[in-house]
Amino acid sequence: MASLILTSENQIQRLNGILTRIETISKLDVEKLTTSPRPKSWNVVEVIEHLNMAYRIYVPKIDDTLAKSPDIQKETEGFKARGWQKFVIQGQLSKDGKRKMKMKTLKRFTPIFAASDLTQEKIDEVFANFFELNNHLKQSILSSRSKDVSKKKFSSAIGPIVNFYLPEAFEFLLCHMERHMVQIDEILESKRL
C-alpha cells in the first residue's frame, strides 16, 4: 500500500478549487438549487448544508488542537497519513468522476428542509455559512504549517473509532467535500436531461 503524504499546499489548492466552484454554484437560480433528482435524494442546498453540519463538529476540535500544538520554526515537508486513517480518507474518494460507493448518512448529518423553508434568504444563509466555515478550514490549514502536528490527535465526528492528527482531519474533510462535489455535479447533470 503506497504512502499517503499530506501537504498543506495541496490541501489549500484543492480547497480553493472547491470554493471557486461553490461560488459559481451559489449563483444558480433557486429551482436548480432546490430541486432533487429523485424522491428522497438531496438537492444542492441540502448537500451544502450537510457539509456545513459535518464541518461544524470539527471546528472546536481543530481550534483546540491548534491551540495546544507546539510551534515549530520550519514547516515540515509533509505528513504521512497512518494506515487506518488513510483507509478512511480514501473511502471518501471518487473514481473517474463517480462516487465509489453509496454511504448511509448518520441522522445528525442529514439536512431536513421543508420546501417552503428554501427561500432565497435561507439559501443565501446556507452558502454564507459554507464560506465562513471553509474560511476557517483554510485558516486552520495555514496555521498548522507553523505547528508540530504530530503531538495531538482528536476523535472524528463519528467518534473515537477514527482519530486524526490535523493533516489527516483536513484531508478527510477535503475528500468528503470532493465526494459531495461529485454528488452536486450529478444533481445538476440530472436537470439537463
LUMGUPA-71033 format. One record per residue (C-alpha): x, y, z; residue number from 0. Coordinates in Angstrom, 3 decimals, decimal comma. Example, Ala and Ser with C-alpha at 12.3 -4.5 7.8 and 13.67 -1.06 7.14 Angstrom:
MIMI         xx         yy         zz     n
MIMI     12,300     -4,500      7,800     0
MIMI     13,670     -1,060      7,140     1
***
This chain:
MIMI         xx         yy         zz     n
MIMI      0,000      0,000      0,000     0
MIMI      1,553      3,289     -1,117     1
MIMI      2,073      6,074      1,393     2
MIMI     -0,281      8,999      1,525     3
MIMI      1,782     12,149      2,110     4
MIMI     -0,305     15,179      3,018     5
MIMI      0,882     18,716      2,343     6
MIMI     -0,786     21,983      3,250     7
MIMI     -0,037     23,372     -0,236     8
MIMI     -2,001     20,604     -1,920     9
MIMI     -4,835     20,933      0,572    10
MIMI     -5,107     24,714      0,122    11
MIMI     -5,091     24,386     -3,687    12
MIMI     -7,898     21,841     -3,594    13
MIMI     -9,902     23,886     -1,095    14
MIMI     -9,531     26,989     -3,273    15
MIMI    -10,847     24,998     -6,249    16
MIMI    -13,876     23,859     -4,251    17
MIMI    -14,570     27,392     -3,005    18
MIMI    -14,415     28,769     -6,555    19
MIMI    -16,795     26,076     -7,796    20
MIMI    -19,257     26,628     -4,928    21
MIMI    -19,154     30,389     -5,562    22
MIMI    -20,327     29,704     -9,124    23
MIMI    -22,966     27,217     -7,970    24
MIMI    -24,310     29,655     -5,365    25
MIMI    -25,367     31,978     -8,197    26
MIMI    -27,648     29,408     -9,844    27
MIMI    -31,379     30,021     -9,734    28
MIMI    -33,473     28,767     -6,818    29
MIMI    -35,095     25,978     -8,839    30
MIMI    -31,740     24,427     -9,790    31
MIMI    -30,530     24,646     -6,201    32
MIMI    -33,668     23,223     -4,587    33
MIMI    -34,860     20,504     -6,961    34
MIMI    -33,876     16,920     -6,133    35
MIMI    -33,173     14,487     -8,964    36
MIMI    -35,301     11,779     -7,298    37
MIMI    -37,607     11,459     -4,315    38
MIMI    -35,608     11,088     -1,077    39
MIMI    -32,478     12,470     -2,805    40
MIMI    -30,835     15,650     -1,664    41
MIMI    -30,882     18,852     -3,641    42
MIMI    -27,810     21,100     -3,954    43
MIMI    -28,688     23,239     -0,917    44
MIMI    -29,099     20,122      1,213    45
MIMI    -25,688     18,840      0,134    46
MIMI    -24,116     22,169      1,115    47
MIMI    -25,934     22,144      4,462    48
MIMI    -24,745     18,569      5,071    49
MIMI    -21,165     19,772      4,557    50
MIMI    -21,827     22,631      6,989    51
MIMI    -23,248     20,264      9,609    52
MIMI    -20,294     17,890      9,301    53
MIMI    -17,636     20,604      9,491    54
MIMI    -19,186     22,403     12,487    55
MIMI    -18,350     19,366     14,620    56
MIMI    -14,680     19,741     13,735    57
MIMI    -14,350     23,487     14,455    58
MIMI    -13,799     23,220     18,246    59
MIMI    -11,622     20,114     17,827    60
MIMI     -9,391     21,858     15,279    61
MIMI     -9,239     25,077     17,315    62
MIMI     -8,321     23,193     20,494    63
MIMI     -5,684     21,108     18,720    64
MIMI     -4,098     24,150     17,095    65
MIMI     -4,027     25,973     20,442    66
MIMI     -2,356     23,009     22,175    67
MIMI      0,132     22,133     19,423    68
MIMI      3,675     23,426     19,939    69
MIMI      5,111     25,935     17,481    70
MIMI      7,870     24,905     15,092    71
MIMI     10,440     27,030     13,318    72
MIMI     10,297     25,379      9,904    73
MIMI      7,379     23,785      8,096    74
MIMI      7,652     20,044      7,519    75
MIMI      7,819     18,520      4,038    76
MIMI      4,571     16,624      4,516    77
MIMI      2,688     14,415      6,891    78
MIMI      2,353     10,667      6,320    79
MIMI     -1,213      9,500      6,962    80
MIMI     -1,452      6,442      9,190    81
MIMI     -2,935      3,169      7,877    82
MIMI     -6,484      3,201      9,302    83
MIMI     -6,823      6,950      8,738    84
MIMI     -5,588      6,539      5,157    85
MIMI     -8,226      3,837      4,607    86
MIMI    -10,992      6,106      5,988    87
MIMI     -9,781      9,080      3,930    88
MIMI     -9,552      7,085      0,718    89
MIMI    -13,030      5,677      1,303    90
MIMI    -14,308      9,189      0,545    91
MIMI    -12,530      9,457     -2,805    92
MIMI    -14,373      9,415     -6,087    93
MIMI    -13,132      7,485     -9,083    94
MIMI    -13,487      8,704    -12,654    95
MIMI    -15,957     11,386    -11,571    96
MIMI    -18,215      8,881     -9,792    97
MIMI    -18,733      8,193     -6,109    98
MIMI    -17,245      4,744     -5,473    99
MIMI    -19,983      3,605     -3,162   100
MIMI    -23,103      4,958     -1,552   101
MIMI    -22,761      5,685      2,140   102
MIMI    -25,621      5,975      4,594   103
MIMI    -25,554      9,394      6,280   104
MIMI    -25,939      9,479     10,045   105
MIMI    -29,138     11,258     11,095   106
MIMI    -27,249     14,046     12,846   107
MIMI    -25,666     14,964      9,495   108
MIMI    -28,894     14,842      7,487   109
MIMI    -30,254     18,243      6,491   110
MIMI    -34,003     18,493      6,752   111
MIMI    -35,648     21,385      4,955   112
MIMI    -39,300     21,769      4,142   113
MIMI    -39,762     23,024      0,584   114
MIMI    -41,222     26,244      1,997   115
MIMI    -38,038     26,806      4,052   116
MIMI    -35,855     27,080      0,976   117
MIMI    -36,347     30,755      0,288   118
MIMI    -33,614     32,797     -1,377   119
MIMI    -32,758     34,184      2,072   120
MIMI    -32,327     30,687      3,542   121
MIMI    -30,295     29,531      0,535   122
MIMI    -28,027     32,577      0,871   123
MIMI    -27,581     31,783      4,574   124
MIMI    -26,578     28,162      3,835   125
MIMI    -23,969     29,303      1,291   126
MIMI    -22,703     32,091      3,593   127
MIMI    -22,224     29,525      6,367   128
MIMI    -20,355     27,276      3,939   129
MIMI    -17,926     30,048      3,015   130
MIMI    -17,451     31,083      6,654   131
MIMI    -16,771     27,514      7,774   132
MIMI    -14,398     26,818      4,911   133
MIMI    -12,536     30,049      5,512   134
MIMI    -12,000     28,602      8,993   135
MIMI    -10,680     25,429      7,373   136
MIMI     -8,340     27,416      5,131   137
MIMI     -7,014     29,492      8,033   138
MIMI     -6,584     26,335     10,117   139
MIMI     -4,564     24,630      7,392   140
MIMI     -2,390     27,735      7,100   141
MIMI     -1,950     27,975     10,889   142
MIMI     -0,991     24,304     11,109   143
MIMI      2,061     24,993      8,961   144
MIMI      3,832     26,543     11,957   145
MIMI      2,735     23,835     14,427   146
MIMI      4,038     20,414     15,373   147
MIMI      1,018     18,472     14,112   148
MIMI      2,308     15,108     15,357   149
MIMI      1,658     15,707     19,058   150
MIMI     -2,122     15,843     19,483   151
MIMI     -4,923     13,718     17,998   152
MIMI     -8,685     14,109     18,266   153
MIMI    -11,673     11,897     17,536   154
MIMI    -13,549     12,173     14,285   155
MIMI    -17,178     13,255     14,033   156
MIMI    -18,236      9,606     14,238   157
MIMI    -16,334      9,085     17,483   158
MIMI    -13,080      7,557     18,695   159
MIMI    -13,182      4,665     16,230   160
MIMI    -11,282      7,117     13,995   161
MIMI     -8,887      9,669     15,424   162
MIMI     -6,962     12,202     13,415   163
MIMI     -3,886     14,348     13,556   164
MIMI     -4,651     17,740     11,989   165
MIMI     -3,361     16,976      8,455   166
MIMI     -5,386     13,749      8,401   167
MIMI     -8,533     15,589      9,513   168
MIMI     -8,002     18,271      6,867   169
MIMI     -7,551     15,589      4,207   170
MIMI    -10,643     13,704      5,329   171
MIMI    -12,713     16,907      5,246   172
MIMI    -11,415     17,812      1,779   173
MIMI    -12,069     14,320      0,392   174
MIMI    -15,546     14,453      1,926   175
MIMI    -16,185     17,767      0,158   176
MIMI    -14,766     16,456     -3,119   177
MIMI    -17,081     13,445     -2,858   178
MIMI    -20,059     15,744     -2,408   179
MIMI    -18,905     17,962     -5,275   180
MIMI    -19,359     14,878     -7,476   181
MIMI    -22,833     14,480     -5,978   182
MIMI    -23,643     18,125     -6,783   183
MIMI    -22,442     17,593    -10,360   184
MIMI    -24,721     14,532    -10,594   185
MIMI    -27,692     16,570     -9,312   186
MIMI    -27,054     19,408    -11,751   187
MIMI    -26,464     16,986    -14,638   188
MIMI    -29,802     15,283    -13,926   189
MIMI    -31,542     18,631    -14,518   190
MIMI    -30,053     18,876    -18,024   191
MIMI    -31,580     15,584    -19,202   192
***
